[in-house]
């Protein structure tokens, strides 16, 4: 995976953060520390709800939590740089964003690396994550507080094809997002990936231009894809995540007691959002079944073996630290 921001640039951002007069410094002169968070998520997103209901109140004794949703404060993808410069205190960052600075983070964007919401937590809290977290702190000035669950991506198909193994997807025109990494994942699953804009997916399914698409079940319901498809295959090929982040300088200026409060609040909010999202996914399985869709689980071992093998043989794995994938897999056993 190529880097759009060089390692030297990352060092430069960290240096800029250290040299600048950060907002955190002035905030401490006020009655309460200002903790502004910028995210492209909507205010009804489970992550947003969790942070407002759990994180904000838990730190209210010493901090004012000020979330800004729908990318109204900073444009999506620029939040980490804003934190590094000292212009923002918190964000919800994806592994994809971090991989721009640190290519080794691409391991957390690959298919079948994370196996469940619980596995995500186990991986994040395992010592194997320490070098990843430390590099983000040292070179970008950002601390990863907790892992937040986004959901499992499933296959949503037309017709009565019984998909049990990757071979059963041979010839299936599967809509995947248009980047090379997403198209690679589609091929690894055994399908013929087709790049289609999200806004055009419903019509493409309706007309037969594509045979299926992949998204979490809540998206299938929100976009009404269940109206033009017949089945959902619970491949769970990508268990997506975000990291709740805070500026390292802000963190270091907290007292030990305040640090413990922030960490506890972050973990509580992440767990609250995780459980709500899991419950929503389970509830919506019943909903799509009521709409007439068949929902079933294929041979997950067969899918995982093929997908991981293809990643390991590709350029995407070139930056993965040796042995880390085995450690991650072992935590899911």
Phi, psi and omega in degrees: 000128182280150180266127176275338175239123186288160177299324178298321178296322179298318177297323180295321178296318179295321179295321179296322179296319181290327184277333185283160173273102189284161177296332182299322183297312180291327181296325181291342178282345179272180181296320181229150176290134177272120177243091177271133177241132177245133181207147174282353180294154176277164183289345178266354176300144182301327177294318179295314179301316182297317181292320180290318185278331186247309186291308183306306180299327184290337180249010188294342180295329185230355184220148174256110180273121185234088180281145176234113186263171176059031178055036182279342180260311176227143179296143180305133180095352180252359187295319182295321177294323178296319177295316181298327179279350182087015182262357182209149183263322187217159175204171170247106189254145177267160174296328178298319178296316181294330180293339175296321178274320187230098187304334181296339178291349179295342177298330182275002176253356186277154179297139175062023172279307172270133187258340181193173176298320180293323179295322176304314181295317180299319179293314183298323183270357181279150178304337179300335180279344186304313179297326178295311181297318183296321180295320179296321178292312185292321189257345181235346180072031181234135178254132175272116185274313186201164179257137183243135184274128179261325181138169180259131176276131182238165175269134182235108193238157170271159174084184183248025178299130179267102184266113177245327181226167178303328180299332181287350178264004181303124179086353180286124177278100186255118176293127172228153174308157194281352182288160181302321183295318179292319179297323176299316180299320178299317178293322180297328178288346178106000185263177173257095186290141180231124178283120178223134177300143184303322182293346182255359186295317182303310181295321180296323175291318183297320183272349181087010177296331173229159181262348182181177179211164179238131178192163171298152182302322176304326177289321177303319181286312182301320182271359179060030177296338179297342179287336185236020176225172187236344184205156172235123179260117186280069179285332183046045188288340174221115176263098193279154185214165167227163174245132172280124186240160175215149178298135182297323179294321176299314180300314183293337179275356176279151172288165179301321179294320179292322176300316179297322180293318179295316180296316179297319179295321179296315181294321180294318179295318179298318180292320179299312178296322180299311182293323177295319181291321177298318179295321179296317179298315180296318180298321184282340171299314178298322181298311183292329175295322177294336177277000176100002180279144173275132179237125182206161180256129179274194176281092185296327179298320180295318178294314182298318182297314181294313184296313181295323179298318180293322177296315183296334179269001185255173178291341182295332182271358185299330183261002180284131177301138183300131175086349184292321179299320178297320178295319179295314180300320182296328180289343180264358183276000000 
